[in-house]
C-alpha cells in the first residue's frame, strides 16, 4: 500500500526561528522551495513558513528584519509517515493546507509532503521541496 | 474527451504592466492567487508574474516600486483551450512550468490552467486561481 513515507520528500530544509524573515525568504529563493520548517532541539516541528506567508508580509509592509519566530505559523499540522493516501487526502481537506511535515512515531520530522510534490511526480517534474 | 477548457479557471486576474511590483504583490495576496497575467488591448498575453517571481525580487533586494512591465516574464508559454490532457502534460514537461494561460483560436486569453488547480480538483480544495 502506498504510504506517506513512499511519497514524501526527505531533503527538508529547516530554519532557525532566530533567523530574520529576509534571510528565510532568501532560503526559499536560493533552494527553490515553497516553505521551510522550524524544528526544536528534539527535531519536533515548531513552525512553518511558506511562500504565501512571504507574499502576505510584503503586501502588508511587515518589517522583514525581524526574527522568523515572530511571524511563522506555530500550530503546525503534521502527518505520520505510515499514513495512507486516504488519510493524506482527509487531512488536506480538513485543514485546507497544501504542505504537511511528516513525522515518525516519536514525532520527529522525517520528511515533507506537499500537494505540489505529489502532482509533480505525476507530471514528471523535479520537486526540490514543498 | 477532457480538454483544457473543461479544467481551466476562467476568473483570471490580469494586471497592467504600468502597475508597480508592490501593487502586484498586494493583488497576489488580496485575491489569494499565485500569479497575474498581463494582457494588451487585444487581450493577448504579454506577461506573467508569479509568487515565485515575487520571492526572487524580495530575496535579491530589487526595488518594488518600479513598473511590473520591467520585471514580468515576457515570453509567455500558452496553451489552446481545445488541447487534450496529454498535450497539457507534454507542454508542462517540456517547459517545466506550473502555470499556463489558456488562449482561444484568436490567441486571446480565456482562462488559466495550473498544476495546483488540477490537483486541487482532485483533493476537493477551493482553487481561486493559479
Interface residues (C-beta under 8 A of the other chain):
Chain A: X22 X25 X26 X28 X29 X30 X51 X52 X54 X55 X56 X58 X59 X60 X64 X89 X92 X93 X96 X98 X115 X116 X118 X119 X120 X123 X124 X125 X126
Chain B: X22 X25 X26 X28 X29 X30 X51 X52 X54 X55 X56 X58 X59 X60 X64 X89 X92 X93 X96 X98 X115 X116 X118 X119 X120 X123 X124 X125 X126
